[in-house]
């Protein structure tokens, strides 16, 4: 005897094979953001998850190739915003991690102090110099390992020589006073013992660095304050820049930052009309909702710009019954790359992809 | 030929391991796959692959090849898109997709 409101499993209507019921489809393809926290965040990745329903959850390369899309929203010299559709969070995150920590740039690593009577202590000055972004394409240079000789292919030499005369007001040392030395270091490592002897400097440039980099090198921004000098104070130093990656030190990170977010999706759970609709449109400060006229004087709220949703959840606050459901599309990523290096953002992305490929090739060659 | 193997990869971290794990999951020959980082100070990662009969090494190699394809495809799409819109608009610095400046 069946109890009231109880359906035996044997009496349930048959689930159509080959197609997921709606609630499972939402679980598979969307992250639902409830008022307190998101649910379904991990995602159903296993290829045989829905095997009992006759659905193949795998994505063979052919299907990926067909469904994958890229759309560029904004591209400037420093910043790029683009959408990647059809990719998974694991790979999007791999790109983000590589962009932040494994794409190489040039940054000042060694500072040879000759004279520093400024109020900025040696190591703090050297730290500041290291963080100054340089306008040098890292693809033209090689890495320098511990015992390598510093030559024009792996080191960029800058000189800073500023003094503030006695009686003049305080002087601000800006980054454009870093002078590039294309012929290498001018500091002598050992004092020459015989007059006229060839003096050994800290680098061994065999030619001008102009041949390596076709254009003059310098700093990216000319107005970064490096130090301030009072009257009678001097800074004289030589700085050597080398190629490195962000993993070793953040000064070598090419991006101001790179981040992604998933495409927001806002779905109405019930119709919101009249006064409620006006309140809802007003609550959302990002302009996600708008009013449409239904004809007979009725007004209804609809989703105008779901992309602007920042998940502030104002629309869910203070209501007993949620009018909307906030979701994220699991395979649609809005990527933003802000380049802080000499390389434009689209080139940075290409470099990141190459690095991921290299990592895979390395493991493949080890397995063979 | 082993169907279950644990691969310990040196000098790698979540960047590669999570991506490979995802691609492995998509392969119908795999019955279980996962990765773990034994200690965050040591720079290595353990990737475990269990298959339904095929050699685990071959399945991992195929997954890595697929990952390379995925990565190069995303780059190809982006470069192709940027180049074609430059030709289309004939501007020195590329302006894109409906001139949308979406501020978020």
HADDOCK unambig.tbl for C-alpha pairs under 7 A between the chains (distance, minus, plus):
assign (segid A and resid 45 and name CA) (segid B and resid 22 and name CA) 6.92 0.50 0.50
assign (segid A and resid 45 and name CA) (segid B and resid 25 and name CA) 6.06 0.50 0.50
assign (segid A and resid 45 and name CA) (segid B and resid 26 and name CA) 6.84 0.50 0.50
assign (segid A and resid 46 and name CA) (segid B and resid 25 and name CA) 4.92 0.50 0.50
assign (segid A and resid 46 and name CA) (segid B and resid 26 and name CA) 6.26 0.50 0.50
assign (segid A and resid 47 and name CA) (segid B and resid 25 and name CA) 5.89 0.50 0.50
assign (segid A and resid 47 and name CA) (segid B and resid 26 and name CA) 5.04 0.50 0.50
assign (segid A and resid 47 and name CA) (segid B and resid 27 and name CA) 6.51 0.50 0.50
assign (segid A and resid 47 and name CA) (segid B and resid 28 and name CA) 5.74 0.50 0.50
assign (segid A and resid 48 and name CA) (segid B and resid 28 and name CA) 6.97 0.50 0.50
assign (segid A and resid 58 and name CA) (segid B and resid 26 and name CA) 4.42 0.50 0.50
assign (segid A and resid 58 and name CA) (segid B and resid 27 and name CA) 6.32 0.50 0.50
assign (segid A and resid 58 and name CA) (segid B and resid 28 and name CA) 6.66 0.50 0.50
assign (segid A and resid 59 and name CA) (segid B and resid 26 and name CA) 5.60 0.50 0.50
assign (segid A and resid 60 and name CA) (segid B and resid 26 and name CA) 6.94 0.50 0.50
assign (segid A and resid 61 and name CA) (segid B and resid 66 and name CA) 6.80 0.50 0.50
assign (segid A and resid 70 and name CA) (segid B and resid 77 and name CA) 6.22 0.50 0.50
assign (segid A and resid 70 and name CA) (segid B and resid 78 and name CA) 6.08 0.50 0.50
assign (segid A and resid 72 and name CA) (segid B and resid 96 and name CA) 6.60 0.50 0.50
assign (segid A and resid 72 and name CA) (segid B and resid 97 and name CA) 6.53 0.50 0.50
assign (segid A and resid 73 and name CA) (segid B and resid 96 and name CA) 6.44 0.50 0.50
assign (segid A and resid 73 and name CA) (segid B and resid 97 and name CA) 6.13 0.50 0.50
assign (segid A and resid 73 and name CA) (segid B and resid 100 and name CA) 6.24 0.50 0.50
assign (segid A and resid 74 and name CA) (segid B and resid 96 and name CA) 6.51 0.50 0.50
assign (segid A and resid 74 and name CA) (segid B and resid 101 and name CA) 6.26 0.50 0.50
assign (segid A and resid 75 and name CA) (segid B and resid 95 and name CA) 6.81 0.50 0.50
assign (segid A and resid 90 and name CA) (segid B and resid 18 and name CA) 5.66 0.50 0.50
assign (segid A and resid 90 and name CA) (segid B and resid 19 and name CA) 5.00 0.50 0.50
assign (segid A and resid 90 and name CA) (segid B and resid 22 and name CA) 6.63 0.50 0.50
assign (segid A and resid 91 and name CA) (segid B and resid 19 and name CA) 5.18 0.50 0.50
assign (segid A and resid 94 and name CA) (segid B and resid 15 and name CA) 4.59 0.50 0.50
assign (segid A and resid 94 and name CA) (segid B and resid 16 and name CA) 6.77 0.50 0.50
assign (segid A and resid 94 and name CA) (segid B and resid 19 and name CA) 6.78 0.50 0.50
assign (segid A and resid 97 and name CA) (segid B and resid 15 and name CA) 6.46 0.50 0.50
assign (segid A and resid 308 and name CA) (segid B and resid 104 and name CA) 5.40 0.50 0.50
assign (segid A and resid 350 and name CA) (segid B and resid 75 and name CA) 5.94 0.50 0.50
assign (segid A and resid 353 and name CA) (segid B and resid 71 and name CA) 5.82 0.50 0.50
assign (segid A and resid 353 and name CA) (segid B and resid 72 and name CA) 6.58 0.50 0.50
assign (segid A and resid 353 and name CA) (segid B and resid 75 and name CA) 6.65 0.50 0.50
assign (segid A and resid 357 and name CA) (segid B and resid 68 and name CA) 5.17 0.50 0.50
assign (segid A and resid 357 and name CA) (segid B and resid 71 and name CA) 6.96 0.50 0.50
assign (segid A and resid 360 and name CA) (segid B and resid 64 and name CA) 5.74 0.50 0.50
assign (segid A and resid 360 and name CA) (segid B and resid 68 and name CA) 6.65 0.50 0.50
assign (segid A and resid 364 and name CA) (segid B and resid 61 and name CA) 5.92 0.50 0.50
assign (segid A and resid 364 and name CA) (segid B and resid 64 and name CA) 6.90 0.50 0.50
